[in-house]
Amino acid sequence: MTVKPQPTLPRHTKSAKSGSLASKAPSRSSTEIKLGGPDDLARLSLKACLIARDAAYNVRDLLTNSSRMAFLAIKDCEKELDMIERQIDERLPAAITRVGEMRARVLLSSLKSTTDLERIGDLVMSVAMRVQARTTKIPPADVRHLVEMAVILHDMLDLIHKGFSTLDLECARKVLQMDKDIDRVCHGMFQKHLSESGAQADPQGFEVLLMAQALERAGDHTTNLAEDLYSLIEGRSLRHMPKKKAAN
């Protein structure tokens, strides 16, 4: 899949530009919907995927425009992901006792997925916090690379949502292939900064590398989601299969 430098924001995405952002944490009624059964838990997991995707989109806006609203949107997403993970964790044990094997697999996949999505939210939030705490502007070349990573992460999460919604194995394969693109950008940034700094420690440059590392780790969690999708569809795990083979 070709990564576009300017992704199109889906109309149901919450972003700093959409005007739908509340500057405070969401009320419990906005996220903690009434969960009447196993299907509601699965739908809530899909919602979490969209929220994580929105957070990745807003990192791009924060890096390019220093948008305060983008920062608040990321913070809002991170809190919603925490809440969703807690809801599913609390309600899944009772729900799983009332379903058959296939729906139980869906529920277990929802639990694993929201754990990875919650971690993605934490990692994206760590990037936002570092951007906000900086006293100098990030060099333009680093901004371009970080934005590229954020765009790839956004597109990966978009594919994950589509894959779980339609049980499309091709989405999982594409995500596994795209992970190497995030790794490539991250490794390039490390090589550049380490070669330039030499023996001289550069705290500002080190902070940029921590941002890149956080986005790279968020990509790793997204590949975990792709592996879970593959396991849900195929009934077997990719955990012990080399990633290159799994992506083919």
C-alpha positions as CSV (number, residue, x, y, z in Angstrom):
1,M,0.0,0.0,0.0
2,T,1.4,3.4,-0.9
3,V,1.6,5.8,2.0
4,K,0.1,9.2,1.2
5,P,1.8,12.2,2.7
6,Q,-1.6,13.9,3.2
7,P,-4.1,11.3,4.4
8,T,-7.8,12.0,3.9
9,L,-9.5,12.3,7.2
10,P,-12.7,10.1,7.4
11,R,-15.8,12.1,8.3
12,H,-16.4,10.2,11.5
13,T,-12.8,10.8,12.8
14,K,-12.4,13.1,15.8
15,S,-9.6,15.6,15.1
16,A,-8.6,19.0,16.3
17,K,-9.8,20.4,13.0
18,S,-13.3,18.9,13.1
19,G,-14.6,21.1,15.8
20,S,-16.0,18.1,17.7
21,L,-13.3,18.1,20.4
22,A,-14.1,18.8,24.0
23,S,-11.1,20.2,25.9
24,K,-11.7,18.0,28.8
25,A,-11.8,14.2,29.3
26,P,-14.9,12.6,27.9
27,S,-17.8,11.9,30.2
28,R,-18.4,8.3,31.0
29,S,-21.7,8.5,29.1
30,S,-19.8,9.4,25.9
31,T,-17.7,6.2,25.9
32,E,-19.1,3.9,28.4
33,I,-22.1,2.7,26.5
34,K,-24.5,0.2,27.8
35,L,-23.1,-3.2,26.9
36,G,-25.8,-5.7,26.6
37,G,-23.9,-8.7,25.2
38,P,-20.8,-10.1,23.4
39,D,-21.5,-8.2,20.2
40,D,-21.4,-4.9,22.0
41,L,-17.9,-5.7,23.3
42,A,-16.7,-6.5,19.8
43,R,-18.2,-3.2,18.5
44,L,-16.5,-1.4,21.4
45,S,-13.2,-2.9,20.3
46,L,-13.7,-1.6,16.8
47,K,-14.4,1.8,18.2
48,A,-11.2,1.7,20.1
49,C,-9.4,1.1,16.8
50,L,-10.9,4.3,15.3
51,I,-9.9,6.2,18.4
52,A,-6.3,5.1,18.1
53,R,-6.3,5.9,14.4
54,D,-7.5,9.4,15.3
55,A,-4.7,9.9,17.8
56,A,-2.2,9.0,15.1
57,Y,-3.7,11.5,12.7
58,N,-3.6,14.3,15.3
59,V,0.2,13.7,15.9
60,R,0.7,14.7,12.3
61,D,-1.3,17.9,12.9
62,L,0.6,18.6,16.2
63,L,4.0,18.2,14.5
64,T,3.2,20.3,11.5
65,N,1.1,23.1,13.0
66,S,2.0,23.0,16.7
67,S,-1.7,22.8,17.3
68,R,-2.9,23.0,20.9
69,M,-6.2,21.5,19.8
70,A,-4.4,18.5,18.3
71,F,-2.7,17.9,21.6
72,L,-6.0,18.0,23.5
73,A,-7.5,15.6,20.9
74,I,-4.7,13.1,21.5
75,K,-5.1,13.4,25.2
76,D,-8.9,12.8,24.8
77,C,-8.2,9.7,22.7
78,E,-5.8,8.3,25.2
79,K,-8.3,8.6,28.0
80,E,-11.1,7.0,25.9
81,L,-8.8,4.1,25.1
82,D,-8.1,3.6,28.8
83,M,-11.8,3.6,29.6
84,I,-12.6,1.1,26.8
85,E,-9.9,-1.3,27.8
86,R,-11.2,-1.2,31.4
87,Q,-14.8,-1.9,30.3
88,I,-13.9,-4.9,28.1
89,D,-11.6,-6.3,30.8
90,E,-14.4,-6.1,33.4
91,R,-17.2,-7.4,31.2
92,L,-15.6,-10.1,29.1
93,P,-15.4,-12.9,31.7
94,A,-19.1,-13.0,32.1
95,A,-19.8,-12.5,28.4
96,I,-17.5,-15.3,27.3
97,T,-19.4,-17.9,29.4
98,R,-22.6,-17.3,27.3
99,V,-21.2,-17.9,23.8
100,G,-19.9,-20.7,21.6
101,E,-16.4,-21.3,20.5
102,M,-16.3,-19.0,17.5
103,R,-17.8,-16.0,19.3
104,A,-15.5,-16.7,22.3
105,R,-12.6,-16.4,19.9
106,V,-14.0,-13.0,18.8
107,L,-14.2,-11.9,22.4
108,L,-10.7,-13.0,23.2
109,S,-9.5,-11.2,20.1
110,S,-11.3,-8.0,21.3
111,L,-9.6,-8.2,24.7
112,K,-6.1,-8.6,23.1
113,S,-6.8,-5.9,20.6
114,T,-7.9,-3.3,23.1
115,T,-4.8,-4.0,25.2
116,D,-2.6,-3.2,22.2
117,L,-4.7,-0.2,21.2
118,E,-4.5,1.2,24.7
119,R,-0.7,0.9,24.6
120,I,-0.7,2.6,21.2
121,G,-2.7,5.5,22.8
122,D,-0.1,5.7,25.6
123,L,2.8,5.8,23.1
124,V,1.2,8.4,20.9
125,M,0.5,10.5,24.0
126,S,4.1,10.3,25.0
127,V,5.1,11.8,21.6
128,A,2.6,14.6,22.1
129,M,3.9,15.3,25.6
130,R,7.5,15.5,24.3
131,V,6.4,17.9,21.5
132,Q,4.6,20.1,24.0
133,A,7.6,20.2,26.4
134,R,10.2,21.3,23.8
135,T,11.7,24.7,24.2
136,T,12.9,24.8,20.6
137,K,11.4,23.9,17.2
138,I,12.0,20.4,15.9
139,P,14.2,20.5,12.8
140,P,12.2,20.4,9.6
141,A,13.9,17.1,8.4
142,D,12.9,15.4,11.7
143,V,9.4,16.8,11.5
144,R,9.0,15.2,8.0
145,H,10.3,11.9,9.2
146,L,8.0,11.8,12.3
147,V,5.0,12.9,10.2
148,E,5.8,10.1,7.7
149,M,5.8,7.6,10.6
150,A,2.5,9.0,12.0
151,V,0.9,8.7,8.5
152,I,2.0,5.1,8.1
153,L,0.7,4.3,11.6
154,H,-2.6,6.0,10.8
155,D,-3.0,3.9,7.6
156,M,-2.0,0.7,9.4
157,L,-4.7,1.3,12.0
158,D,-7.2,2.1,9.3
159,L,-6.5,-1.2,7.7
160,I,-6.8,-3.0,11.0
161,H,-10.3,-1.5,11.5
162,K,-11.3,-2.6,8.0
163,G,-9.9,-6.0,8.5
164,F,-11.7,-6.7,11.8
165,S,-14.9,-5.2,10.4
166,T,-14.9,-7.4,7.3
167,L,-12.6,-10.3,8.3
168,D,-10.3,-9.4,5.4
169,L,-7.0,-11.3,5.6
170,E,-5.5,-9.0,3.0
171,C,-5.6,-6.2,5.5
172,A,-3.5,-8.1,7.9
173,R,-1.0,-8.9,5.2
174,K,-0.7,-5.2,4.2
175,V,-0.2,-4.1,7.8
176,L,2.6,-6.7,8.3
177,Q,4.3,-5.4,5.1
178,M,3.9,-1.7,6.2
179,D,5.6,-2.3,9.5
180,K,9.0,-2.3,7.8
181,D,8.3,1.2,6.5
182,I,8.0,2.6,10.0
183,D,11.2,0.6,11.0
184,R,13.1,2.0,8.0
185,V,12.3,5.7,8.9
186,C,13.0,5.1,12.6
187,H,16.4,3.4,11.9
188,G,17.3,6.2,9.5
189,M,16.7,8.8,12.1
190,F,18.8,7.0,14.7
191,Q,21.7,6.6,12.2
192,K,21.5,10.3,11.2
193,H,21.4,11.7,14.8
194,L,24.0,9.3,16.2
195,S,26.5,10.0,13.4
196,E,26.0,13.8,13.7
197,S,26.2,14.0,17.5
198,G,29.3,11.7,17.8
199,A,30.6,12.0,21.4
200,Q,28.5,15.1,22.0
201,A,25.2,14.4,23.8
202,D,22.3,16.4,22.3
203,P,19.3,16.4,24.7
204,Q,17.0,17.9,22.0
205,G,18.1,15.3,19.4
206,F,17.7,12.6,22.0
207,E,14.1,13.7,22.6
208,V,13.4,13.4,18.8
209,L,14.7,9.9,18.8
210,L,12.5,9.0,21.7
211,M,9.5,10.3,19.7
212,A,10.6,8.1,16.7
213,Q,11.0,5.1,19.0
214,A,7.6,5.6,20.4
215,L,6.0,5.7,17.0
216,E,8.0,2.6,15.9
217,R,6.8,0.7,19.0
218,A,3.2,1.8,18.2
219,G,3.7,0.2,14.8
220,D,4.9,-3.0,16.5
221,H,1.6,-3.1,18.5
222,T,-0.3,-2.6,15.3
223,T,1.4,-5.6,13.8
224,N,0.3,-7.5,16.9
225,L,-3.3,-6.6,15.9
226,A,-2.6,-7.9,12.4
227,E,-1.4,-11.2,13.8
228,D,-4.6,-11.4,16.0
229,L,-6.7,-10.7,12.9
230,Y,-4.9,-13.5,11.0
231,S,-5.4,-15.9,14.0
232,L,-9.1,-15.0,14.2
233,I,-9.6,-15.7,10.5
234,E,-7.3,-18.6,10.0
235,G,-7.6,-20.3,13.4
236,R,-3.8,-20.4,13.8
237,S,-1.2,-18.0,15.2
238,L,1.5,-16.1,13.5
239,R,3.4,-15.4,16.7
240,H,6.2,-17.8,16.0
241,M,6.3,-17.3,12.3
242,P,9.0,-15.0,10.8
243,K,7.4,-11.7,9.9
244,K,8.7,-11.8,6.3
245,K,7.0,-15.1,5.7
246,A,3.8,-14.0,7.4
247,A,3.6,-10.9,5.2
248,N,3.7,-12.9,2.0
